[in-house]
Amino acid sequence: MAARRVGRKRALTLGRAQVGVCNSDQAAKGSMLKIKKIMPAMRPSVLGHAISTLPSSLTAFDDNMDSYRTAYPAISRVLYPGNTKFVSCTPDSSAYSNYDEAADGFVLCDVGGGMSEIFVSTKLVVDALACSDVTVCQKLLDVIMSTGALQVPLSLSLSCSCGSRSVR
């Protein structure tokens, strides 16, 4: 992953985890599961399903975490220990993109949902659209956003109160 920029967020990589059960002593202490293996989820069907199940707001994220902690108290410690929240953003149909050559990426502007902009790396867009011409990529991004078909997974850190996010 690239270094963190001031005012912008790092991207997250969706993955899948293989978990196993712990012994009864560990379960009594609140740790019923252990992670055995973490692998990137690269198949489009896996990614599409994962993104569609992400909450669309910070409030929805908090509500989900609270309900899981209540429903599964034995594993509540391993559900979410950090201060990063994961949401899926669908830019408004009026959103548009600008190519920032210096930053090597696209800035999605007026995305709505309480965010002014989202930065997306050129590599991610080129790979996703299978197109190496950034001008064509920008036009495709604008069309995709205008139809409401773009979903962007975001990792939001609670330690930053900035209005822009980035996906690499």
C-alpha positions in Angstrom: 0.0 0.0 0.0 1.1 3.5 -0.7 2.0 5.9 2.1 -0.8 7.8 3.8 -1.5 11.3 2.4 -2.7 14.2 4.6 -6.5 14.5 4.1 -6.8 11.3 2.1 -7.5 7.8 3.2 -5.8 4.5 2.2 -7.6 1.9 0.3 -8.6 -1.4 1.7 -8.1 -4.8 0.1 -11.1 -7.0 0.4 -10.2 -10.5 1.5 -11.5 -13.7 2.8 -10.5 -15.4 6.0 -10.3 -19.0 7.0 -11.2 -19.3 10.6 -11.0 -22.2 13.1 -12.5 -22.9 16.5 -10.4 -22.4 19.7 -10.4 -24.7 22.7 -12.8 -24.3 25.7 -10.3 -22.4 27.8 -9.9 -19.7 25.2 -13.7 -19.7 24.5 -14.3 -19.0 28.2 -12.1 -15.9 27.9 -14.1 -14.7 25.0 -12.0 -15.9 22.1 -13.9 -18.6 20.3 -12.4 -18.2 16.8 -8.9 -17.9 15.5 -7.9 -16.7 12.0 -5.9 -19.5 10.2 -5.4 -17.9 6.8 -6.3 -14.6 5.1 -6.4 -14.4 1.3 -7.3 -11.7 -1.1 -10.7 -12.0 -2.7 -10.1 -11.3 -6.4 -13.0 -13.0 -8.1 -15.5 -10.4 -9.2 -18.5 -12.4 -7.8 -16.9 -12.4 -4.4 -15.9 -8.7 -4.5 -19.3 -7.6 -5.8 -21.2 -9.5 -3.1 -18.8 -8.2 -0.4 -19.1 -4.5 -1.5 -22.9 -4.8 -1.7 -23.1 -6.0 1.9 -21.0 -3.1 3.4 -23.1 -0.6 5.3 -23.7 2.7 3.5 -23.2 5.0 6.4 -21.2 5.3 9.7 -24.4 5.0 11.7 -25.3 1.8 9.9 -21.8 0.4 10.5 -22.2 1.2 14.3 -25.6 -0.4 14.4 -24.3 -3.6 12.7 -21.4 -3.9 15.1 -23.7 -3.4 18.1 -26.1 -6.1 16.9 -23.3 -8.6 16.3 -21.7 -7.9 19.7 -25.1 -8.5 21.3 -25.9 -11.6 19.3 -22.4 -13.2 19.6 -21.0 -12.1 23.0 -18.4 -15.0 23.0 -16.7 -13.5 19.9 -17.4 -9.8 20.5 -13.7 -9.0 21.2 -12.6 -10.2 17.8 -15.4 -8.7 15.8 -14.1 -5.1 15.6 -11.4 -3.9 17.9 -10.2 -0.8 16.0 -11.2 2.7 15.1 -11.6 2.2 11.3 -15.0 1.9 9.8 -15.8 0.2 6.5 -18.6 1.6 4.3 -19.7 1.5 0.7 -20.2 4.8 -1.1 -22.3 5.2 -4.2 -21.5 8.6 -5.7 -24.5 10.8 -6.6 -25.5 10.8 -10.2 -24.3 14.4 -10.4 -20.8 13.4 -9.4 -17.9 13.9 -11.8 -14.2 13.0 -12.1 -11.0 15.0 -12.6 -7.7 13.4 -13.5 -4.9 14.6 -11.2 -1.6 13.8 -13.0 0.6 14.9 -10.1 -1.2 12.5 -7.7 -1.5 9.8 -10.3 -5.2 9.3 -9.8 -8.8 10.4 -10.3 -10.7 12.7 -8.0 -14.4 11.9 -7.8 -16.0 15.2 -7.0 -19.4 16.1 -5.4 -20.0 12.5 -4.5 -22.5 13.2 -1.7 -23.0 11.2 1.4 -21.2 13.8 3.5 -18.0 13.6 1.4 -16.7 16.2 -0.9 -14.4 14.0 -2.9 -12.9 10.5 -3.2 -9.4 9.9 -4.6 -9.0 6.7 -6.7 -5.6 5.7 -8.0 -5.0 5.5 -11.8 -3.8 1.9 -11.5 -7.1 0.8 -9.8 -9.2 2.5 -12.5 -7.1 1.3 -15.4 -7.3 -2.3 -14.1 -11.0 -2.2 -13.3 -12.0 -0.7 -16.7 -9.4 -2.6 -18.7 -8.4 0.6 -20.5 -5.0 2.3 -20.5 -6.1 5.7 -21.8 -6.8 8.0 -18.8 -9.0 10.3 -20.9 -11.2 7.4 -21.9 -11.1 6.1 -18.3 -12.3 9.5 -17.0 -15.2 9.5 -19.5 -16.2 6.0 -18.5 -16.0 6.9 -14.8 -18.4 9.9 -15.4 -20.9 7.7 -17.3 -20.7 4.9 -14.6 -21.3 7.5 -11.8 -24.2 9.2 -13.7 -26.0 5.9 -13.8 -25.5 5.2 -10.1 -23.6 2.0 -10.9 -20.3 2.8 -9.1 -19.8 1.4 -5.6 -16.7 2.5 -3.8 -15.6 0.6 -0.6 -14.0 3.0 1.8 -12.0 2.6 5.0 -12.7 5.6 7.2 -10.4 6.3 10.2 -12.1 8.0 13.1 -8.9 9.9 13.8 -9.3 12.1 10.7 -12.2 14.6 10.3 -11.4 15.4 6.7 -14.0 15.5 4.0 -12.1 13.6 1.3 -11.3 9.9 1.1 -9.1 7.9 -1.2 -9.1 4.4 -2.8 -5.8 3.0 -4.2 
